[in-house]
């Protein structure tokens, strides 16, 4: 197991600074727990820009749902932006399986 893989859970009010800190080197992989079907709070596109920047550096980012029986799909606008940023949809996998 690589110690440079982490998991973080999105929540209302999470700051860009917090996300940027999670994505900073030496991180190699992130399990991102998002809302519902893979949605994120993305005011003004800042979070997607940070995720794309990390993905472009080679950080693997997997998006999983916080819901017990959730399934991450490219259904809504923010989840489509995640795909374009290089974020991998985790489908119905749990955080524990992803790590």
C-alpha positions as CSV (number, residue, x, y, z in Angstrom):
1,X,0.0,0.0,0.0
2,X,1.3,3.4,-0.9
3,X,1.3,5.9,1.9
4,X,0.9,8.8,-0.5
5,X,-2.7,7.8,-1.2
6,X,-5.4,9.6,0.8
7,X,-9.2,9.9,1.1
8,X,-11.2,13.0,1.7
9,X,-14.9,13.6,2.1
10,X,-16.5,16.7,0.6
11,X,-18.8,18.7,2.7
12,X,-20.7,22.0,2.4
13,X,-18.4,24.9,2.9
14,X,-15.1,23.0,2.2
15,X,-12.5,25.6,1.1
16,X,-10.4,25.6,-2.0
17,X,-7.4,25.8,0.3
18,X,-8.3,22.5,2.0
19,X,-8.7,20.7,-1.3
20,X,-5.4,22.2,-2.6
21,X,-3.7,21.0,0.5
22,X,-5.0,17.4,0.0
23,X,-3.8,17.5,-3.6
24,X,-0.3,18.8,-2.9
25,X,2.9,16.7,-3.4
26,X,3.9,14.1,-2.5
27,X,0.3,12.8,-2.9
28,X,-0.1,10.2,-5.7
29,X,-3.7,9.3,-5.4
30,X,-6.9,10.6,-3.9
31,X,-10.3,8.9,-3.1
32,X,-12.7,11.8,-3.2
33,X,-16.1,11.1,-1.5
34,X,-18.7,13.3,-3.3
35,X,-22.4,13.9,-3.0
36,X,-25.1,11.7,-4.5
37,X,-24.2,10.6,-8.0
38,X,-20.8,12.1,-8.0
39,X,-21.5,15.8,-7.6
40,X,-19.3,18.4,-6.0
41,X,-19.6,22.0,-4.7
42,X,-17.9,23.8,-7.6
43,X,-18.4,27.6,-7.1
44,X,-16.8,29.4,-10.0
45,X,-15.1,26.2,-11.2
46,X,-12.2,26.5,-8.7
47,X,-12.4,22.9,-7.4
48,X,-12.5,21.4,-10.8
49,X,-9.5,23.5,-11.8
50,X,-7.6,22.3,-8.7
51,X,-8.5,18.7,-9.5
52,X,-7.4,19.1,-13.2
53,X,-4.1,20.6,-12.1
54,X,-3.4,17.6,-9.8
55,X,-4.5,15.1,-12.5
56,X,-2.2,16.8,-15.0
57,X,0.7,16.2,-12.5
58,X,-0.1,12.5,-12.5
59,X,-2.3,12.3,-9.3
60,X,-4.9,9.6,-9.7
61,X,-8.3,10.9,-8.4
62,X,-11.2,8.5,-8.0
63,X,-14.6,9.9,-7.3
64,X,-16.9,7.7,-5.1
65,X,-20.3,8.5,-3.6
66,X,-20.8,9.3,0.1
67,X,-24.1,7.4,-0.2
68,X,-24.3,3.8,1.1
69,X,-25.7,2.6,-2.2
70,X,-24.7,5.5,-4.4
71,X,-23.3,5.1,-7.9
72,X,-21.0,7.8,-9.5
73,X,-22.2,8.6,-13.0
74,X,-21.6,11.4,-15.5
75,X,-25.2,12.6,-15.2
76,X,-25.0,16.2,-13.9
77,X,-23.0,19.2,-15.0
78,X,-20.4,19.0,-12.2
79,X,-19.8,15.3,-12.6
80,X,-19.2,15.9,-16.3
81,X,-16.6,18.5,-15.5
82,X,-14.9,16.0,-13.2
83,X,-14.5,13.6,-16.1
84,X,-13.0,16.4,-18.3
85,X,-10.6,17.2,-15.4
86,X,-9.3,13.6,-15.5
87,X,-11.2,12.3,-12.4
88,X,-12.1,8.6,-12.6
89,X,-15.7,7.7,-11.8
90,X,-15.6,5.0,-9.1
91,X,-19.0,3.7,-10.0
92,X,-20.6,1.8,-7.1
93,X,-17.2,1.1,-5.4
94,X,-16.8,2.1,-1.7
95,X,-13.9,4.2,-0.4
96,X,-12.5,1.1,1.3
97,X,-12.4,-0.9,-2.0
98,X,-10.8,2.0,-3.8
99,X,-7.9,2.3,-1.4
